[in-house]
Amino acid sequence: MTMGKPYTKEGPSAEDKALDLFADMMIERIQSLSGKDGWKKPWFTEGTLQWPKNLNGREYNGMNAFMLLLHCEKEGYKIPRFCTFDRIQLFNKAGKKDEEQKPRVSVLKGEHSFPVMLTTFTVVNKETKEHIKWEDYKLLSQEEREKYNVYPKLQTYHVFNVAQTNLKEVRPEFWEKLEQEYSMPKVEKDEQFAFEPMDRMIADNRWICPIKPMFGDSAYFSISKNEIVMPEKRQFKDGESFYSNLFHEMGHSTGAEGQLDRIKPATFGSAEYAREELVAELTAALTAQRYGMTKHLKGDSAAYLKSWLDSLKESPQFIKTTLLDVKKATSMLTQHIDKIAMEIDQEKKAEQKENVGNEEKMEGSKDAGQVYYASVAYLQSTDDTSELDKLKDRGDYDGLLKLAKDYYDGNGMDEEQTYRKPCQNRGDDLLIEDKDCAVVYNGSVGGTYEVFLKHTEQEVRDHITRYGIGRASEDVKAVAREMTAEEFSELAQRKMPIFQMPNGGLLNLQYNKDKDSLDVGTVINAGLSVKHSFPFSHDHSLDANISSAYEQLLDMEEYQKEEVQEEHVAKSAFRR
């Protein structure tokens, strides 16, 4: 255990315990980098883990993400998904009246939780003392914000990895979805692979300061000139090294005056200088990990290993301030990169739409006004329902709606509890709704309330694209099938999808929305004579499903050449 600040007579707080643990884990990781040729080792083992998330798919922030990644590596967890004890209990919520009761989900005996730290904000009007939500405060103008005091508080929560639960045994479909999500093949990067968002950021001068690649042997951030100088990409051993080193210098630049104001005048080699180097290193490591790259310890930074270790051993608070700075810096980097990535994605979609030339058809194929209802809170305990009952009994439905909204914890859409209509069970009664929320009451089950967050069809589509439909409701699955039908139609308009088989035969391909399958066969006057049907996986792309179907066909004896052939390389002859 590290040496830290003296604790109070009540003992260490939850925050103190978490920081002690984080400091010890950081010491262990840094020590692993400090051996012979230690600087050649990456901060995170190459190709091991994707970004950690909670069960609803919400990503953890910089501080928590870094420690959870280290935790996963140490414990051997292959799926970086975590949940609180309360979130686990949501699996055990009573379903529809006629549904078969599923086995209970629980934490395995003897398993220990891991701390995560969440900053919450209390926003209070200076004059009226009225509280408003942090989300509402962020929407205010600067002038309106001046009327409020903001009180941040760092709270500690405890989470379990999904491997510490019995999910695999009692919810095999959900577990399979998680396994599929984290078993996607690693994208192979050639020596000078391009990361388009960063390339565009450099070319269009979209970072907080100019980035100047030029032939040379130094990479640095100049405080006086407020610019980043980098050797050209071709001078690095590979493109990955170029981007990961650039992330380091971008990390430094976030600390400049007028940005995060972190960098203070400091002597080269001082403790302050060493801490800034650690902030830049961890920022680069996290950013690289987020975008599927590996960050090795920068050679120049290896000189600061001892200083980092000494600081961590002297005070666990060092890790708190450092990781908070890393969180802010990483957030600045990823926000800029993600914004450009989104622009690129939108441009590609617009170009695709233009090429297809069926904007009107697509617009008419879906109900632009359709609203979906996502359950965010199910209230059945007397402590929760009594106040709502009082409001309902006196007809104050506006007050009931306002109170019900307070039970929303801010988590993302749960596709399993998302529907076209809010009333799903016998006895459900829609009490009130506005443009954002709805409240359903059911008096037949002892008086329960369910709070729904309303989403547009586009928001549902975006959620499906990100998380798939492994545990989705039938209404959400219907949207996914429609999306696939639209995508396949666009593909077919460009080029008829055909497989060319080793025996010289040609097989046509179509998507069957009713069966949710890829059907393969030969074309006759009446249409496609289906010979094979492959279930469509919405957890993977259309291209991945097509490739999977083709690979399965290649293994079938009827499509082989008569003579013995070398083993087929898994390359699709799918015509585009």
C-alpha positions as a printed NumPy array, in Angstrom:
array([[  0.   ,   0.   ,   0.   ],
       [  1.252,   3.428,  -0.847],
       [  2.026,   6.061,   1.736],
       [ -0.713,   8.663,   1.688],
       [ -2.211,  11.492,   3.673],
       [ -3.185,  10.717,   7.279],
       [ -6.73 ,   9.472,   7.578],
       [ -9.351,  10.772,   9.968],
       [-10.28 ,   8.851,  13.1  ],
       [-13.21 ,   7.394,  11.132],
       [-10.713,   5.778,   8.781],
       [-10.176,   6.188,   5.069],
       [-13.107,   7.392,   2.963],
       [-14.328,   5.57 ,  -0.145],
       [-12.453,   8.136,  -2.218],
       [ -9.254,   7.592,  -0.215],
       [ -9.493,   3.829,  -0.693],
       [-10.066,   4.222,  -4.428],
       [ -7.113,   6.573,  -4.8  ],
       [ -4.871,   4.213,  -2.816],
       [ -5.86 ,   1.393,  -5.17 ],
       [ -5.353,   3.537,  -8.279],
       [ -1.93 ,   4.649,  -7.058],
       [ -0.84 ,   1.076,  -6.371],
       [ -2.007,  -0.036,  -9.82 ],
       [ -0.158,   2.838, -11.472],
       [  2.999,   2.027,  -9.541],
       [  2.754,  -1.586, -10.679],
       [  2.253,  -0.571, -14.311],
       [  5.092,   1.99 , -14.327],
       [  7.436,  -0.508, -12.677],
       [  6.622,  -2.951, -15.477],
       [  7.822,  -0.336, -17.956],
       [ 11.02 ,   0.498, -16.139],
       [ 13.055,  -2.645, -16.664],
       [ 15.603,  -3.346, -19.318],
       [ 14.334,  -1.935, -22.589],
       [ 11.148,  -1.087, -20.679],
       [ 10.361,   1.909, -22.828],
       [  9.571,  -0.457, -25.669],
       [  6.556,  -1.819, -23.801],
       [  3.091,  -0.352, -24.429],
       [  0.91 ,   1.2  , -21.744],
       [ -1.782,  -1.309, -22.704],
       [ -1.076,  -4.703, -24.219],
       [ -1.559,  -4.49 , -27.967],
       [ -4.898,  -5.683, -29.291],
       [ -6.299,  -6.801, -25.947],
       [ -9.231,  -4.561, -25.106],
       [-11.62 ,  -2.003, -26.483],
       [-12.847,   1.028, -24.532],
       [-14.625,   0.103, -21.268],
       [-18.365,   0.781, -21.023],
       [-21.256,   0.153, -18.674],
       [-23.957,  -2.35 , -19.575],
       [-26.043,   0.306, -21.302],
       [-23.154,   1.082, -23.645],
       [-22.158,   4.379, -22.035],
       [-18.399,   4.925, -22.159],
       [-16.403,   5.603, -19.005],
       [-14.385,   8.812, -18.87 ],
       [-10.626,   9.185, -18.93 ],
       [ -9.826,   8.507, -15.28 ],
       [-12.131,   5.54 , -14.903],
       [-11.346,   4.213, -18.387],
       [ -7.616,   4.087, -17.668],
       [ -8.001,   2.23 , -14.37 ],
       [-10.636,  -0.16 , -15.717],
       [ -8.35 ,  -1.051, -18.634],
       [ -5.534,  -1.825, -16.199],
       [ -7.989,  -3.775, -14.039],
       [ -9.155,  -5.86 , -17.02 ],
       [ -5.598,  -6.701, -18.005],
       [ -4.676,  -7.685, -14.448],
       [ -7.737,  -9.878, -13.898],
       [ -7.866, -11.29 , -17.424],
       [-11.322,  -9.937, -18.281],
       [-11.925, -10.203, -22.037],
       [-15.108,  -8.119, -22.142],
       [-14.628,  -4.57 , -20.721],
       [-18.27 ,  -4.075, -19.662],
       [-19.111,  -3.169, -16.083],
       [-22.24 ,  -2.736, -13.994],
       [-23.283,  -1.703, -10.512],
       [-25.103,  -4.102,  -8.21 ],
       [-28.319,  -2.117,  -8.794],
       [-27.929,  -2.398, -12.57 ],
       [-27.624,  -6.17 , -12.237],
       [-30.924,  -6.244, -10.376],
       [-32.695,  -4.633, -13.356],
       [-32.328,  -7.977, -15.124],
       [-34.578,  -9.434, -12.443],
       [-37.386,  -6.902, -12.912],
       [-40.72 ,  -8.608, -13.343],
       [-41.677,  -8.875, -16.986],
       [-45.027,  -9.085, -18.623],
       [-47.722, -11.014, -16.78 ],
       [-47.688, -14.058, -19.057],
       [-43.927, -14.2  , -19.545],
       [-41.95 , -17.12 , -18.168],
       [-39.871, -16.096, -15.165],
       [-36.188, -16.147, -16.06 ],
       [-33.412, -17.275, -13.67 ],
       [-32.072, -14.488, -11.484],
       [-28.923, -12.608, -12.448],
       [-26.446, -12.205,  -9.605],
       [-22.843, -11.503,  -8.696],
       [-20.806, -14.67 ,  -8.25 ],
       [-19.924, -15.623,  -4.693],
       [-16.623, -14.233,  -3.462],
       [-16.251, -11.593,  -6.206],
       [-15.097,  -8.094,  -5.244],
       [-16.148,  -4.815,  -6.818],
       [-13.899,  -2.171,  -8.344],
       [-14.285,   1.563,  -7.641],
       [-15.112,   4.171, -10.251],
       [-15.303,   7.868,  -9.524],
       [-18.024,  10.122, -10.84 ],
       [-18.136,  13.887, -10.54 ],
       [-21.647,  15.183,  -9.871],
       [-22.656,  18.821,  -9.852],
       [-25.149,  20.609,  -7.642],
       [-26.392,  23.804,  -9.291],
       [-28.086,  26.365,  -7.021],
       [-29.589,  29.751,  -7.89 ],
       [-27.714,  32.414,  -5.916],
       [-30.894,  34.322,  -4.976],
       [-33.79 ,  31.87 ,  -4.926],
       [-31.694,  28.839,  -3.815],
       [-33.584,  26.805,  -6.408],
       [-31.773,  23.711,  -7.688],
       [-31.581,  22.888, -11.386],
       [-30.09 ,  19.895, -13.173],
       [-26.536,  20.027, -14.48 ],
       [-27.815,  19.151, -17.981],
       [-30.129,  22.188, -17.897],
       [-27.334,  24.436, -16.599],
       [-25.117,  23.52 , -19.553],
       [-27.822,  24.763, -21.922],
       [-27.87 ,  28.24 , -20.334],
       [-26.111,  31.251, -21.812],
       [-23.013,  32.591, -20.081],
       [-25.053,  35.491, -18.708],
       [-27.674,  33.135, -17.26 ],
       [-24.986,  30.896, -15.736],
       [-23.748,  33.825, -13.651],
       [-26.942,  33.543, -11.591],
       [-25.954,  30.11 , -10.268],
       [-23.364,  28.536,  -7.997],
       [-21.963,  25.177,  -9.088],
       [-20.71 ,  22.717,  -6.456],
       [-18.788,  19.714,  -7.845],
       [-18.56 ,  16.534,  -5.805],
       [-16.488,  13.448,  -6.546],
       [-18.463,  10.333,  -5.66 ],
       [-17.301,   6.741,  -5.606],
       [-19.327,   3.886,  -7.066],
       [-18.508,   0.193,  -7.158],
       [-18.827,  -1.911, -10.282],
       [-18.423,  -5.532, -11.325],
       [-17.16 ,  -6.881, -14.607],
       [-19.729,  -8.997, -16.447],
       [-17.385, -11.982, -15.962],
       [-18.033, -11.652, -12.205],
       [-21.72 , -12.412, -12.714],
       [-23.717, -15.447, -13.846],
       [-24.873, -13.648, -17.001],
       [-23.22 , -16.251, -19.216],
       [-25.319, -19.039, -17.683],
       [-28.695, -17.347, -17.118],
       [-28.759, -14.879, -20.032],
       [-26.841, -16.745, -22.769],
       [-28.29 , -14.612, -25.607],
       [-27.141, -11.387, -23.959],
       [-23.725, -12.879, -23.217],
       [-23.343, -14.016, -26.828],
       [-24.069, -10.46 , -27.974],
       [-21.292,  -9.14 , -25.712],
       [-18.871, -11.78 , -26.984],
       [-19.67 , -10.898, -30.587],
       [-19.194,  -7.198, -29.886],
       [-15.714,  -7.797, -28.491],
       [-14.595, -10.476, -30.896],
       [-14.473,  -8.241, -33.932],
       [-11.232,  -8.83 , -35.852],
       [ -8.496,  -6.28 , -35.293],
       [ -8.075,  -3.95 , -38.222],
       [ -4.744,  -4.585, -39.822],
       [ -2.687,  -1.446, -40.184],
       [ -0.042,  -1.172, -42.859],
       [  3.13 ,   0.778, -42.279],
       [  1.666,   4.145, -43.224],
       [ -2.01 ,   3.577, -42.514],
       [ -4.156,   6.697, -42.534],
       [ -6.324,   7.874, -39.672],
       [ -8.552,  10.184, -41.69 ],
       [ -9.902,  12.403, -38.872],
       [ -6.365,  13.28 , -37.759],
       [ -5.14 ,  13.774, -41.312],
       [ -7.959,  16.215, -41.938],
       [ -7.364,  17.97 , -38.608],
       [ -3.739,  18.611, -39.615],
       [ -4.533,  19.654, -43.196],
       [ -7.379,  22.018, -42.227],
       [ -5.707,  23.389, -39.068],
       [ -8.588,  22.187, -36.873],
       [ -6.661,  21.686, -33.605],
       [ -6.313,  24.345, -30.871],
       [ -2.888,  25.181, -32.307],
       [ -1.122,  24.542, -35.636],
       [  0.356,  21.054, -36.197],
       [  3.391,  21.231, -38.493],
       [  4.809,  17.949, -39.827],
       [  8.26 ,  18.663, -41.259],
       [ 11.354,  16.644, -41.958],
       [ 13.416,  16.477, -38.784],
       [ 14.197,  14.436, -35.692],
       [ 12.174,  16.218, -32.988],
       [  8.558,  16.139, -31.872],
       [  7.566,  18.894, -29.456],
       [  5.   ,  21.469, -28.413],
       [  6.361,  25.019, -28.39 ],
       [  4.771,  27.076, -25.618],
       [  6.177,  30.352, -26.927],
       [  4.976,  29.801, -30.515],
       [  1.879,  27.788, -29.517],
       [  2.485,  25.145, -32.166],
       [  3.266,  21.447, -32.465],
       [  6.211,  20.357, -34.596],
       [  6.326,  16.732, -35.76 ],
       [  8.622,  14.736, -38.039],
       [  6.857,  13.61 , -41.192],
       [  4.843,  10.404, -41.006],
       [  7.243,   8.62 , -43.379],
       [ 10.038,   9.109, -40.841],
       [  8.272,   6.92 , -38.263],
       [  8.445,   3.132, -38.373],
       [  4.698,   3.072, -39.006],
       [  1.651,   5.328, -39.106],
       [  0.557,   4.153, -35.666],
       [  3.753,   5.522, -34.116],
       [  3.221,   8.856, -35.845],
       [ -0.304,   9.323, -34.508],
       [  0.448,   8.08 , -30.968],
       [  3.429,  10.452, -30.664],
       [  1.297,  13.274, -32.034],
       [ -1.312,  12.541, -29.343],
       [  1.452,  13.07 , -26.752],
       [  2.295,  16.541, -28.053],
       [ -1.403,  17.393, -28.405],
       [ -1.762,  16.39 , -24.743],
       [  0.871,  18.992, -23.844],
       [ -0.864,  21.652, -25.943],
       [ -4.121,  21.268, -23.972],
       [ -2.342,  22.666, -20.919],
       [ -1.458,  25.984, -22.559],
       [ -2.732,  29.324, -21.303],
       [ -6.258,  29.952, -22.477],
       [ -6.955,  26.235, -22.779],
       [ -6.775,  24.128, -19.616],
       [ -4.159,  26.439, -18.054],
       [ -2.23 ,  23.474, -16.687],
       [  1.328,  24.266, -17.791],
       [  3.239,  26.547, -15.433],
       [  6.807,  27.809, -15.798],
       [  8.968,  24.914, -14.664],
       [ 12.59 ,  23.894, -14.855],
       [ 13.384,  21.026, -17.205],
       [ 13.604,  17.836, -15.128],
       [ 11.683,  19.275, -12.147],
       [  8.787,  17.477, -10.413],
       [  6.314,  19.816, -12.144],
       [  7.883,  19.069, -15.517],
       [  7.778,  15.345, -14.794],
       [  4.083,  15.449, -13.866],
       [  3.219,  17.272, -17.09 ],
       [  5.095,  14.581, -19.001],
       [  2.975,  11.913, -17.269],
       [ -0.235,  13.788, -18.126],
       [  0.792,  13.895, -21.799],
       [  1.79 ,  10.212, -21.802],
       [ -1.434,   8.985, -20.226],
       [ -3.508,  11.257, -22.47 ],
       [ -1.759,   9.799, -25.52 ],
       [ -2.137,   6.218, -24.239],
       [ -5.883,   6.625, -23.654],
       [ -6.506,   8.42 , -26.938],
       [ -4.562,   5.808, -28.889],
       [ -6.444,   3.001, -27.13 ],
       [ -9.784,   4.604, -27.972],
       [ -9.016,   4.568, -31.7  ],
       [ -7.493,   1.103, -31.831],
       [ -3.821,   2.043, -31.688],
       [ -1.021,   1.054, -29.345],
       [  0.968,   3.667, -27.389],
       [  4.475,   2.743, -26.228],
       [  6.214,   4.76 , -23.574],
       [  7.934,   7.636, -25.304],
       [ 11.699,   7.341, -25.117],
       [ 12.104,  10.861, -23.719],
       [  9.572,  10.078, -20.996],
       [ 11.491,   7.065, -19.671],
       [ 13.756,   9.458, -17.751],
       [ 10.792,  10.46 , -15.59 ],
       [  9.826,   6.969, -14.426],
       [ 11.538,   7.318, -11.05 ],
       [  9.991,  10.733, -10.449],
       [  6.512,   9.347, -11.214],
       [  7.034,   6.425,  -8.868],
       [  8.31 ,   8.639,  -6.066],
       [  5.327,  10.992,  -6.381],
       [  2.84 ,   8.129,  -6.39 ],
       [  4.418,   6.523,  -3.327],
       [  4.518,   9.786,  -1.399],
       [  0.898,  10.751,  -1.986],
       [ -2.033,   8.933,  -3.594],
       [ -3.555,  12.399,  -4.169],
       [ -0.963,  12.742,  -6.924],
       [ -2.874,  10.188,  -9.001],
       [ -6.143,  12.067,  -8.402],
       [ -4.909,  15.404,  -9.7  ],
       [ -2.987,  13.756, -12.531],
       [ -5.885,  11.601, -13.748],
       [ -8.305,  14.515, -13.51 ],
       [ -5.977,  16.48 , -15.785],
       [ -5.721,  13.452, -18.085],
       [ -9.505,  13.221, -18.177],
       [ -9.832,  16.859, -19.262],
       [ -7.043,  16.602, -21.842],
       [ -8.315,  13.315, -23.28 ],
       [-11.828,  14.728, -23.502],
       [-10.533,  17.724, -25.471],
       [ -8.673,  15.471, -27.919],
       [-11.48 ,  12.978, -28.451],
       [-14.135,  15.678, -28.841],
       [-12.158,  17.305, -31.647],
       [-11.386,  13.969, -33.315],
       [-14.941,  12.618, -32.947],
       [-16.415,  15.828, -34.378],
       [-14.297,  15.513, -37.507],
       [-14.986,  11.76 , -37.69 ],
       [-18.714,  12.491, -37.56 ],
       [-18.364,  15.075, -40.331],
       [-16.516,  12.537, -42.481],
       [-19.174,   9.928, -41.803],
       [-21.953,  12.379, -42.693],
       [-20.146,  13.354, -45.884],
       [-19.828,   9.716, -46.905],
       [-23.485,   9.085, -46.175],
       [-24.499,  12.162, -48.152],
       [-22.319,  11.096, -51.057],
       [-23.764,   7.597, -50.924],
       [-27.295,   8.994, -50.86 ],
       [-26.55 ,  11.231, -53.806],
       [-25.055,   8.388, -55.811],
       [-27.982,   6.138, -55.155],
       [-30.369,   8.924, -56.126],
       [-33.301,   7.583, -54.112],
       [-33.743,  10.25 , -51.474],
       [-37.491,  10.476, -52.076],
       [-37.915,   6.735, -51.904],
       [-36.068,   6.495, -48.624],
       [-37.987,   9.397, -47.174],
       [-41.272,   7.732, -48.054],
       [-40.201,   4.346, -46.701],
       [-40.16 ,   5.368, -43.083],
       [-42.39 ,   7.332, -40.796],
       [-40.356,  10.43 , -39.997],
       [-42.759,  11.322, -37.192],
       [-42.586,   7.978, -35.372],
       [-41.755,   8.261, -31.672],
       [-40.293,   5.442, -29.602],
       [-40.64 ,   5.057, -25.849],
       [-37.628,   3.842, -23.837],
       [-38.285,   2.771, -20.238],
       [-35.863,   4.495, -17.849],
       [-37.447,   3.847, -14.445],
       [-39.907,   1.276, -13.049],
       [-41.296,   2.367,  -9.688],
       [-43.122,  -0.083,  -7.457],
       [-41.87 ,   0.458,  -3.908],
       [-44.039,   2.5  ,  -1.578],
       [-41.186,   4.936,  -0.97 ],
       [-41.213,   5.809,  -4.657],
       [-44.901,   5.636,  -5.478],
       [-46.478,   7.371,  -2.465],
       [-45.57 ,  10.901,  -3.58 ],
       [-46.648,  10.135,  -7.143],
       [-49.943,   8.729,  -5.829],
       [-50.656,  11.974,  -3.979],
       [-50.134,  14.018,  -7.132],
       [-52.226,  11.618,  -9.237],
       [-55.063,  11.553,  -6.713],
       [-55.383,  15.325,  -6.744],
       [-55.079,  15.504, -10.504],
       [-51.736,  17.293, -10.608],
       [-50.382,  15.363, -13.577],
       [-47.939,  18.11 , -14.516],
       [-46.389,  17.846, -11.063],
       [-46.415,  14.05 , -11.354],
       [-44.539,  14.226, -14.656],
       [-41.975,  16.623, -13.218],
       [-41.373,  14.384, -10.19 ],
       [-41.187,  11.229, -12.308],
       [-38.448,  12.758, -14.472],
       [-36.204,  12.967, -11.409],
       [-35.942,   9.167, -11.39 ],
       [-34.12 ,   9.189, -14.723],
       [-30.434,   8.49 , -13.986],
       [-29.048,   9.716, -17.291],
       [-28.17 ,   6.303, -18.724],
       [-28.494,   5.7  , -22.438],
       [-31.309,   3.938, -24.266],
       [-32.056,   0.373, -23.166],
       [-33.041,  -1.288, -26.46 ],
       [-34.694,  -4.177, -24.592],
       [-37.177,  -1.748, -23.029],
       [-37.862,   0.473, -26.058],
       [-41.263,   0.328, -27.787],
       [-43.44 ,   2.054, -30.406],
       [-46.155,   2.528, -27.76 ],
       [-45.777,   3.246, -24.035],
       [-48.542,   0.861, -22.876],
       [-47.211,  -2.693, -23.071],
       [-49.068,  -4.616, -20.354],
       [-52.673,  -5.285, -19.42 ],
       [-53.849,  -2.483, -17.174],
       [-51.319,   0.095, -18.416],
       [-52.657,   3.649, -18.539],
       [-50.771,   6.57 , -20.099],
       [-51.254,   9.3  , -17.496],
       [-49.343,  12.15 , -19.129],
       [-46.596,  12.888, -21.622],
       [-44.734,  15.84 , -23.055],
       [-42.274,  16.115, -25.943],
       [-39.563,  14.356, -23.92 ],
       [-41.148,  11.952, -21.416],
       [-44.202,   9.861, -20.613],
       [-45.566,   8.283, -17.421],
       [-47.575,   5.032, -17.449],
       [-49.567,   3.849, -14.43 ],
       [-50.766,   0.298, -13.764],
       [-53.184,  -0.141, -10.888],
       [-53.645,  -3.878, -11.437],
       [-50.218,  -4.799, -10.052],
       [-50.393,  -2.904,  -6.785],
       [-49.867,   0.541,  -8.256],
       [-46.731,   0.923, -10.366],
       [-45.34 ,   3.772, -12.416],
       [-43.065,   3.498, -15.421],
       [-41.177,   6.483, -16.775],
       [-40.339,   6.572, -20.485],
       [-37.917,   8.762, -22.393],
       [-39.111,   9.536, -25.92 ],
       [-36.77 ,   9.035, -28.887],
       [-37.069,   9.723, -32.591],
       [-36.758,   6.884, -35.069],
       [-33.394,   8.307, -36.153],
       [-32.122,   8.083, -32.573],
       [-33.253,   4.45 , -32.446],
       [-31.474,   3.808, -35.748],
       [-28.272,   5.424, -34.448],
       [-28.444,   3.258, -31.314],
       [-28.854,   0.102, -33.394],
       [-25.846,   1.066, -35.501],
       [-23.686,   1.415, -32.385],
       [-24.902,  -1.463, -30.206],
       [-26.794,  -3.978, -32.335],
       [-30.03 ,  -5.703, -31.311],
       [-28.895,  -8.738, -29.344],
       [-31.315,  -7.955, -26.478],
       [-33.682,  -5.564, -28.226],
       [-37.49 ,  -5.458, -28.169],
       [-39.433,  -6.656, -31.199],
       [-40.214,  -3.029, -32.102],
       [-36.517,  -2.152, -32.21 ],
       [-35.725,  -5.318, -34.169],
       [-38.329,  -4.247, -36.735],
       [-36.452,  -0.963, -37.208],
       [-33.188,  -2.883, -37.624],
       [-34.749,  -5.075, -40.331],
       [-36.008,  -2.   , -42.169],
       [-32.516,  -0.43 , -41.982],
       [-30.949,  -3.558, -43.441],
       [-33.566,  -3.722, -46.21 ],
       [-32.817,  -0.105, -47.137],
       [-29.054,  -0.672, -47.096],
       [-29.342,  -3.823, -49.216],
       [-31.627,  -2.03 , -51.68 ],
       [-29.032,   0.727, -52.074],
       [-26.351,  -1.904, -52.667],
       [-28.434,  -3.776, -55.234],
       [-29.115,  -0.595, -57.192],
       [-25.393,  -0.045, -57.662],
       [-24.582,  -3.624, -58.649],
       [-26.554,  -6.841, -58.556],
       [-25.137,  -8.91 , -55.675],
       [-23.716, -12.146, -57.064],
       [-21.352, -14.772, -55.665],
       [-18.964, -16.481, -58.113],
       [-18.259, -19.975, -56.803],
       [-15.108, -22.117, -57.322],
       [-17.034, -24.507, -59.641],
       [-17.876, -21.591, -61.943],
       [-21.49 , -21.258, -60.825],
       [-23.147, -17.947, -59.973],
       [-25.426, -17.437, -56.99 ],
       [-27.667, -14.447, -56.452],
       [-28.185, -12.871, -53.058],
       [-31.081, -10.993, -51.47 ],
       [-32.136,  -9.841, -48.004],
       [-35.41 , -11.287, -46.681],
       [-36.872,  -8.746, -44.262],
       [-39.684, -11.022, -43.097],
       [-37.314, -13.872, -42.201],
       [-34.427, -11.511, -41.322],
       [-32.046, -13.566, -43.393],
       [-29.717, -13.487, -46.377],
       [-31.19 , -15.795, -49.025],
       [-28.943, -17.288, -51.703],
       [-30.043, -19.062, -54.854],
       [-30.578, -18.801, -58.587],
       [-32.867, -16.437, -60.463],
       [-35.96 , -17.892, -62.196],
       [-38.989, -16.246, -63.795],
       [-40.845, -16.234, -60.498],
       [-37.906, -14.596, -58.692],
       [-35.159, -16.085, -56.561],
       [-35.161, -19.83 , -56.108],
       [-33.696, -19.998, -52.609],
       [-31.152, -22.763, -52.011],
       [-29.601, -21.473, -48.773],
       [-30.727, -19.09 , -46.065],
       [-28.379, -17.471, -43.517],
       [-29.687, -15.691, -40.385],
       [-28.747, -11.998, -40.44 ],
       [-26.713, -10.69 , -37.48 ],
       [-27.446,  -7.026, -36.761],
       [-24.452,  -6.929, -34.437],
       [-22.285,  -6.949, -37.569],
       [-22.256,  -4.894, -40.771],
       [-23.928,  -5.872, -44.021],
       [-20.513,  -6.528, -45.553],
       [-19.576,  -8.804, -42.645],
       [-22.813, -10.782, -43.034],
       [-22.245, -11.141, -46.77 ],
       [-18.661, -12.297, -46.212],
       [-19.821, -14.816, -43.607],
       [-22.423, -16.234, -45.996],
       [-19.833, -16.534, -48.762],
       [-17.338, -18.304, -46.492],
       [-20.002, -20.83 , -45.478],
       [-20.85 , -21.476, -49.121],
       [-17.162, -22.067, -49.915],
       [-17.12 , -24.912, -47.397],
       [-20.008, -26.691, -49.158],
       [-18.954, -29.631, -51.3  ],
       [-21.434, -28.856, -54.102],
       [-19.563, -25.655, -55.006],
       [-16.034, -27.113, -55.118],
       [-14.063, -27.78 , -58.297],
       [-13.83 , -31.405, -59.285],
       [-10.05 , -31.523, -58.894],
       [ -8.343, -31.027, -55.534],
       [ -7.694, -27.369, -54.882],
       [ -5.552, -25.479, -52.452],
       [ -7.388, -24.182, -49.425],
       [ -9.496, -21.186, -50.384],
       [ -8.39 , -17.828, -49.094],
       [-11.31 , -16.176, -47.305],
       [-11.8  , -13.44 , -49.892],
       [-15.287, -12.695, -51.176],
       [-15.863, -12.63 , -54.903],
       [-18.949, -10.618, -54.225],
       [-19.46 ,  -8.276, -57.164],
       [-19.936,  -4.606, -56.354]])
